[in-house]
Amino acid sequence: MIYLRLIAESFRFAWQALRANMLRTFLSLLGVTIGIFAIISVFTLVDSLERNVRDSMSFIGDKVIYVQKWPWAFGGNYPWWKYFQRPEPSVREFRLLEDRITNSAGVAIFASRGNNTFKHRNNSYSEANLMGVTYDYNKVSEIPILEGRYFVPQEVNASRNVAVIGDEVAKTLYPQSSAIGQELKVGGQKFVIIGVIEKQGENMFGMPNFDQMGIIPYGSFAKMFDVGPNGIGSTIAAKGRDDDPGLQELEYEIRGLMRNIRGLRPRDEDSFAMNRPEMATQAIGSFFEVVGLAGWVIGGFAILVGGFGIANIMFVSVKERTNIIGIQKSLGAKNYFILFQFLFESVFLSLFGGGIGILLVFLLTLIPQEMMEVTLSVGNIILGLGVSAVIGMLSGIIPAVLASNLDPVIAIRSK
């Protein structure tokens, strides 16, 4: 109970300090408020941006390895001349991988072409993306069907003219009726709509997603366009199993099988690239680490100023209450009681300033944003309050120690 009374009394003294010198306290806590606001606002923006970027890239799949001609690159020099002569992944290689691979939950080959025009009677949808896929593509990349269904193996194997389209395509071409069973014309070919994909929404990169896409069997796509070494390149994708979280076994197996299929000798370099979505997220993560560090630096200077301000308040508070400290000690108050009293007061003041900074960040998140949704996470709130508490302890420790070591006789005589 004595500790609860100590905390309550410390809060009462801190509140009295706030009320007695509002301007002085406000100016002193302004540094902490600005510092916490700078740090938490940067972290909130970084977290929100990172989450939106990852959501925007979700269409490339999770736990997937892509076998392609060109490796993905993020910054720096790109030695394209080393990859120019590489062959494109072929259907033959896909069939061999599909038959031999053991560490995969699904293997698919797909190819895509942009700037297509989908037509239905007098309606048309321009700049659409058309993709040809094999049956297991729905295992590699999640395709949430809103209406209708996905392909069945017989449709893909027979290269039938059936299609699954995105939400935006469906609403544009078939505004008054269901798209299921309707006819779609693209590239001089007619397809029957068997499924409509759930709305995905815009992504931060402006890249086409399933909303602006039509998906058809790979064989049907190959009959319409030149797919191969001199035409549209294909990609082989393999989905990892749940018991292989790092995809190490799958990566080793694909590399060994592809080298064997292409007849590479032990000393030969790979003539293919193995790309993973984690490569993009790691590059994004490195960028966000730099931004976060900048937020710490900017906010750190403001917090440093705020810490000195709180220390100044505490020194003044000790001087103003020296007589009270002497009376408390003469009545038997221990040194640690006086120490904790001023330390709690310092922490309370710092938390008050940090809380205002967090409140300002929260108010900013309420402003509607078109590009991305900004949210203040519980983790960032805890971080802000934690930093505020640490600053309060560091700022108040010296004044608290001085107060606890005062001689009670001298303290009582002071005015």
Secondary structure, DSSP 8 states (H G I E B T S, - for coil): -HHHHHHHHHHHHHHHHHHHTHHHHHHHHHHHHHHHHHHHHHHHHHHHHHHHHHHHTGGG-SSEEEEESS----SS---GGGTTT-----HHHHHHHHHH--SEEEEEEEEEEEEEEEEETTEEEEEEEEEEE-TTHHHHS---EEEE----HHHHHTT-SEEEE-HHHHHHH-TTS--TT-EEEETTEEEEEEEEE------TT----GGGEEEEEHHHHHHHS-BSTTSB--EEEEEE-TT-TT-HHHHHHHHHHHHHHTT--TTS--SSEEE-HHHHHHHHHHHHHHHHHHHHHHHHHHHHHHHHHHHHHHHHHHHHTHHHHHHHHHTT--HHHHHHHHHHHHHHHHHHHHHHHHHHHHHHHTS--SS------HHHHHHHHHHHHHHHHHHHHHHHHHHHT--HHHHHH--
